[in-house]
Every structure is written in C-alpha cells, then in structure tokens.
Amino acid sequence: MPKPVLNSRHRARWALALSALLAGCGGGDGGSEVPPPDACTVAAQKGWLGNYMDDWYFWYALAPRPDPAPYASVADYFDARLYTGTAPDFPADRWSSYESTESFNRFFGDGQALGYGVAVAGLEIAGQPELPLFVRYVEANSPAARAGVRRGDQVISVNGRSAADMVGANDFSALSASAAGQALVLTLRRSGADQVLDLRAATYALTPVPTGTVLTSAGGRRLGYLIVKDMISQALAPLETAFARFRAAGVEAVVLDLRYNGGGLVSVAGTLASYVAGGRGSNRVFATLLFNDRQAGTSNSQFNFSGLASALGASRVYVLTGPRTCSASEQVINGLRGVGIDVVAIGDTTCGKPVGFQPASQCGTTYSVVNFESVNERFEGRYFDGFAPTCAVADDLSRALGAPDEALLSAAASFADNGVCPAPASGASSRTLRRQSPRAEAGERQDMLAR
C-alpha cells in the first residue's frame, strides 16, 4: 500500500530511513560516472557491470556481491547481482533486465517494434492450461493486423505447439521474434472455424495512442475515451489531438484505458496526467524520483505537472487497469491522487512497480537496472502490491477495445452515470499467481525511465 508522508518532517524521516537502509555497505562519491570497459570481453563487461551496480543500483547495499570470475557469462553474473528481497520494505527485484541497444533504441527512439504484433491473454489463465487461450491485443501496423488477427480469436497452436502446452509451461516466447523475416505459423479459431496464418516478423511503427474518441453513456453523459498503450515520445502528438477533441466536445468525464500499458517515459506519463489535472496540478509535483544514497545528491529529480491549453481540469478520472498496468502508467494514478484527483480504477489490480530505470549501455547491451523509486507530491509510493481496483471487473476479450458494451468501458460509463460500481467484485485473477508468473509475453515492457 502507498505510504503517505505529509509534511517536511516526515519527508526528512523517509529520506533518512532510505539512506540508512541503503548505506549498509558505506557511502560513495555520488554522481560519479562508471568508466567504460577497456574491451568487450566477458571479463571486462562483468567488471564494468559490477562497478556500475555498486554505484547506481538502487539496492546496491542489500544485493549480493559475488566474485564475477566463476560466472561464464555476463547474463549469469547479472542475475547473481540482483537483490533477493531480504529487507521488509522491498520485495525481490523482478524488474531489472537487459536487451540489445538496437532493440532499446528502436522502441524508445524510433517508436517501433520488431515482431508479429500479436499478444495473448496468458497471464489471465496462468496455471490453467485446460482453459482456452485468446488473443488480447493486436498492434495496428503489425504483420498480425495485416493478416486479419483480431482480439478475441482463440489460439489453438503456435508453430505446431498447442496453446495448452504453452500455458502449462508459461512459455510464450514463440510469439517474439529475434529477426525480420522469422516465420510464425498461427492456428486460430473464430466463430467455430479454424484458420492457419503464416506470419513473417517485421519492424513496424507502434501506435501508442490507438483510440481517442467521444462516447455517450446510457445516461447521456459525454465521455472522452482514450487508449494509451505506450508512454513514448510518439504519444505526445496524438495525446494533444485527443484532449483538444475532448475539450471541444465538452466531455464530462475521461476514461483512460491503461490496461495494457506497461509504462515508458516519466515525462510522457506526466504529460498525460497534466491533460487530466489541468489547473488542479498547477505548480505542483507529479513525481519525485529518489535514487540511492550514493547518487541522491546529484540525481534525485522532480517532475511537475505542466500547464497545457487542452487540459481538462477533471476532479475525477476513470482508469481501466489490469496486471499489465505497470510502472509509468501506475505513476499516472499515483501522481493524480497526490494532488487530490479522484482516480476510479476499473478492472483488476495493477502490477505493483513503483521503481524505475536510468538505462546504461555498453558493448551493444542496454541495462535497465532499478535506479530509483517514485513518489507523488504527498510522498506516497512503494505500492509493490499494486493499486486495487475501485470496481473489479474481468477483462472482456470477446469485445473490441472501445466497444460501448466492452465490460471495463461499460462499467466506467455506468459508474460515471450512477456513482457506483455496476458489477460485483469478481473475475479478478490471483495476485499470488501473478507473482509466480513474471515472464513477459510478446510485446510487454515494464518501464519507468527517468526522462
């Protein structure tokens, strides 16, 4: 649960407690740069990684510090350095990761992805291979979209491997591609008929804001409905277009669909929150990023709400959430609540990631190691159990996103009309099950980048 700290004395105590917790191995020269390795040998890269984590890892004082020599690969050494959850305030690190610098730059620089563009609802049925596996999301410009794949299609097999086998093994890696042109044979069932699709991986442009439209609720209320999939810079222009449309239409409530938003840039999350908050966020803090005691003096930073001409100044916002609502998208919820805006969460509990990265690249690999935690203006943070829904509603894979009768959107519209949750708190899958199923599915990221 968030931990409120409401005045300067409490803020000082928070900082002091954090410093004491993370200073168990002694202080350091905050803000120092870690010299690059002399060469890109395994030994040199392990040496650089150890030095980097000693200086910049949020849990550097609590994490293991094994001798790098016995580890045959940089990947093995990386895993050995991760914090294991020994302190009561922090669970084990399940977020730090690495990827090719090419892949990182493709996503955060070019706003593109390499793959097939189809994502399945594996997390929803984790540990239950007897249940059907459905497509939950298709990227608009992807090979899957061009082949006609739709949300709600049942996956029968992937490259000849049954859906039940993939769910039982918690292994959806076949839906990710490592190179353009890589083949995927996808057998789907729709309306009782099976079809076999041959897809080829390609690089395609992401659509970070696929939908921004004005709907009318059953009670005649004008709703601005917005899907935000990725918090990347390419989202800024369509966000402005959508909120300008909402403002011109005189919308009475905003529904932010963040159910599949794994986060991205803090600045983009702050911009989205600013469109909602308007003057209510004027000269106020969206998020403060708190680094470890070695870096706090030069790296702690604050992101404020922006003054935007198309902002709405809402006192309440409806956010559609689920276990993939993560990182910078959770930051939107926390930041809005920090300035007193009523955030009504419709759906399921969010992923619980109040920490983020300042990625570092060496030898063609980009390391996203947890560097900081994020708190709102009231210094509320550490929501490692996620944000529970105000109104628990199961994701409705049988309806297109944005369809008025889709369960989460319909519930938000009903809540806006009547002020109460229209459905019983049922259908949410187990948080414990999710904790045991950290492996990301195709197209998923969990990012909160300090820029």
N, C-alpha and C positions, 0 to 999 in steps of 0.2 A: 504494500500500500504506500501511497505518497506520504512523505514525512514533512509536515509543514514547519517552517521556521519563519516566524512572522515579524521579527524585529532585528535590529543590528546586533544586539547581544547574542541572540540565538544564531544569527549568521556567523558570528565570530566563533561560537562554540562548534558549529558544523565544520567550519574550516579547520579549527584546531583539532577536532576529533579525526577528521580525514587525514590531516598532516601526521598526527601521531600514529594512526593505523598504517599509513603507507611509508613511514620513515623508519621502519624496523631495521632496515639494513644501512641506515645512515643517510645523510643528506648528500647533495651533489651540486654541481655548478649548473643551476637552472638555465635552460635555453641553449645549452651547448649543442653544436652540430656534431653528428657522428661521422667521422671521416669515411669515405667510401673504401671498399676493399681494394687492395693492390691489384688483384686479379679476380676473375670469376671462377676460380677453382672452388670445389666444395668446401675445403678448409677455410679459404678466405671468406666465403659467404657466411659460413657458420660463425666465424669470428665477428664479422660485421653485425650479424643478426643478434648475437649475444650482447654486444655493446649497445646496439640500438634499444633492445628491450630493457637493459639495465637503466637506461636514461629516460625512455619515453613510455614504456608500458605502464598503464595505469596501476596494475597490481604488481609492479616490479619487486616490492619488498615482501610480498606474500607468495610469489610464484617460485617454483623450483628453479635452481641454478645448476644444472648438471654440467659435468665436463663435456664439451662438444665432441671430443676426439672419438669416443666409441660409436657415434651415430654415423651411419653410412651415407645419409642424405641430409640435405638442408631441411626437407619436409619432416623427417623424423625428429630432428633437433628442434624444429619449430614446435611440433606437438609436445615435446618434452618440456618446453619452457612455459606452457600455458598454466595459468592459475587454476587450482583444482577445487576451490570452494572451501578453504579451511577457516575463513572468518565468518562470523554470524551475519554481518551486514551485507555480504556479497555472495551470490551463488557462483558456481564454477563458470569460467569463461567458455561460452559456447558460441562466441561470435567472431573472435579473431580468425582471420583467414588470409589467403594469398591467391593471386591469379596472375596471368600473364599481363604485363604492362600494356600490351596491344589490346587485350580484352577490356582492361580498365579504361583506357583512353577511348576506345570505341564507344563504350557506354556513356561515360561522363563528359567526354569531349565532343564526339560526333552525334550522340543521341541515337546510336544504332545498336543492333544486336546481331549475333551470328547464330543461326539455328533454324528450327522449323516453325516456331511461334505458336506451339500448342501446349497448354498447361492443363493438368488433370487434377481431380479432387482426391488425391491420395491421402492427404493429411486427415481428411474428414472420415475416412474409413480405415485408418491405421490399425493394424492388428485384426482386421475383419475381412480376410480375403474372400469370404463367401458372399460379400456384398458387391454389387456392380460398381465399376469404376467409370466415372463420367468426365468428359471434357468440361472444364470450368471457365476457361478463358482462351481466346484466340487473338493474337496480335494482328491488327488490321492490315498491315502491309506485308505479312509473312507468307512463306510458302503454304502453310496450313490454311490461311484465309483464302489464298488464290485457288486452293484445291476444294474449297467449299466446306471445310470443317466448321462445325458450329458448337457453341456452348450447349451442353445437354446431350451431345452424342455419346453413346456408350462405347467405351474402349473394350474390344474383345481381345485383341492381341497387338503386340508391337514387335516387329521383326520376328514373328513366329512365337514369341513368348507370351503366355496368357496373362491377362490382367490380374487374375488371382495370384499367379506366381510373383508378379512384380509387387503387389500389395503385401503378400506374405513376407517377402524379402525386404520390404521397404526400399526398393531399388527402382528408381525411375530414370536412371542415367541414360537409357537409350533415347530419351526424348531431348537430350542435349547433344550438340554436335561440336566436334573439335576442328572441323574444316569445311569450307564451302564445297558443295557437291556431294557430301556424305549422304548416303541413302537411308531412308526410313520407310518401312512398309507398315502401314497402319490399317488395321481392320476395325471398322466402326459399325455400330448398329443404330439405325434411326427408323422409327416407326415400324419396327419389326423386320426391316430388311438390312442385310449386311452389305457393306461395300469395302473394297480394298483400295487403298490410296498409296501411291508411290510418291513420296516427297523427297526433295533434294534440299539440303541445307543451303542457306544463302544469307548474305548480310542484308538486312532490311532496316529501314528507318522506324524507330519507335514512335508510338502515338501516345505521349504522356498524358494528354487530356482528350480521351476519345469522345466524350459526350459532355455538352453543356447546353441544357435546354430548359425551357419554362413549361411546367406542367400545372394542371389544375386538379386539386384534390376533390374528393367527393363532396366536401363541404364548401367548395367554391374558392378555396384558398390558392393563390398563385405561389407555386414552389419553384425555386431555382435548383435544378438537379445537376450535379457535377460529378463526373468520374475523374479522379486523379490517380493515375497508375504509377507514375514515376516522378520523383522530385528532382528533375534535371533542368538545366537552363532552357531547354527547348520547350518546357511547360509554360514559361513566362508569358509569351505572346498569346497563346490560347486561353490562359487564365484571365488576362486583361479583356479579351474578347467576350468571354463568358460572363464576367461580372459586369461589364458595360451593358450587356444584353439584360442581365438580371435587374440592374438599376433602372434601365429604360422601361422595363416591363412592370416595375413596381412590385417585385416579388415580396411576399410577406414572410417567407421562411426559406432557408437554404438547407439543402440536403447534400452533404459531401459524402460521396461513395469512396471510401478508403479501404474497402475490404481486402483488396489485393495489392495495396500499396506498401511495399517493403521499405520505403524511405528514399534517401538521397541526400541532397544538399540542404544544410540548415537554412541557408539564405532563401531557398525556394519555399521551404516549409514556413518560414517567417512571412514571406510574401503572401502565401495562401491564407495564413491566419490574419494578416493585415487586411485583406479584402473582406473578411468576415467581420473583424472587430471595428474597422473604421475609427471614428473618434474615440471610441472606448479604449483603444490601445495607444492613444496619442501620448508620446514621450514616456512610454512605459516599456518594460523589458519583456521580450518574447522568450528568450532563453539565455542562460549563463552557462558557459562551458568551463568545467573545473578539471584541471589537469593534476597530475601527481605533484608531490611537494618539490620535486626537482625541477619541474617546468612551470609551476603555478605563477611565479613572478613575472614571466615573460609571455606565457601562453594563455592564461585564463582570459576569456573573452566574453563579450556581451553582444547579443543581437537584439535590437529593438524593433518594435512594430513600426511599420512605415506608413506615412500618410499617402494614400492613393486616391485619386479622383473618383475612381469607380467603386470604392469601398462602400459596403452597405451599413456598417454600424449596427449589426444584429446583437440583440441581448441574449438570444438563444440560437443554437445551430444543431442540426441533426446530423450525426456522423454514423455512416454504416461501417461496421467493424467486424473483424474476424481474426483468426490466429495469424493471418498474414499481414495484418495492420501492424506495422513494426517500425521502430527506430524513429526516423524523422516524421513519419505520419503520426506516431504516438506523441511526438513532440508538439504537433499542432494541437492535439487535445489538451495536453498539459499546459501549453503556453496560453491558450484561450481561457482555460479555467483559472490560470494565475491572475488574470485581470478581471475576473468576476463574470465571465460569459458562461451561461448555462449550456454545457455540452451534453446533449442527449444521445447516448450511444445505443444504436440499434443493431442487433446481430449477436456476436459472440465475443468472448474475452480476447483482448489484443495479445501480441506475442510477448511483451514484457522486456523491452530493451531500452533502458534509459542511458545507454553509453554509446560512444561513437569513436570515430577514427580521424586521424590526420595522416593519410596514407603516405608511405615512403617506398621509393622504387630503387632497386639495384639489380643489375645484371639481367634485365628483362623481366623481372618479377616485381609486382607491386604488393606490398604487405599492408593489409588493413588490420592493424593491431589496436586493441582498445586503448585509447589515449586519454579519454575524458568521460566524465558523467555530465548530464544535462539537468538543470533545474529551472523552474519558472520564476516569475517575479517574486512569488512568496517562498522561494527556495524549496518547493516541493519537487521531489524526484524519487529515485530508487524504487520505481514501480516495477520491480522484477517479476511480480505475479501478473502483470498486465493490468489493463483497465477493464473491469467487468462491465457488461452492458447494462444500461438502464432498462432496456427492454430486450430480452433474449429471444431471438428468432433464428431458426436454422436457415442456412443459405439455400436458396431455391434454384437448383440447377436446371429445372425444367423450363424456366422463363429467361428470356434475354435480359441482360442488364439494361435498365432504363424502361422496361415494360411496366406500365402502371400497376399490373397485378403481380409483379415480382415481389416475393414475400417481404424482403427488407425495405424496399422502397414503399410498398403498400403500408407497412407498419409505421414508417416515418410519416407518411401523409396522414394516416389516421391519428397518430399522436399529435401532429400539428393541428388537426381539427378539434380533437377532444381532450388533449392534455393527459391522456393515459395510454399505457401500453395495451394494444388491442389483442395481444396473444399471450398465452401462459408461457412462463419461463421454461421452455422445453426445447429439445433438439440440439442443445449445445454439447459438443463432444468434450471428453475429459481433458482437463489441463494436465493431469499426470501423464496421460497417453502422449500428449504433445511433447512434454519434456523428454520422453523416451524416444521421440522421433525427430531429431534435429536435422536430418539430411534434407537439404533443399531440393525441391522439384525444379524442373526446367523453367528457366526464366525468372526464378526468385532471387532477390537480393535483400539483404537486411542492412541498410546503410544509414548512417548519420555522419556526414562529412562536414568538417569544420570550415566550410566556405559557402 
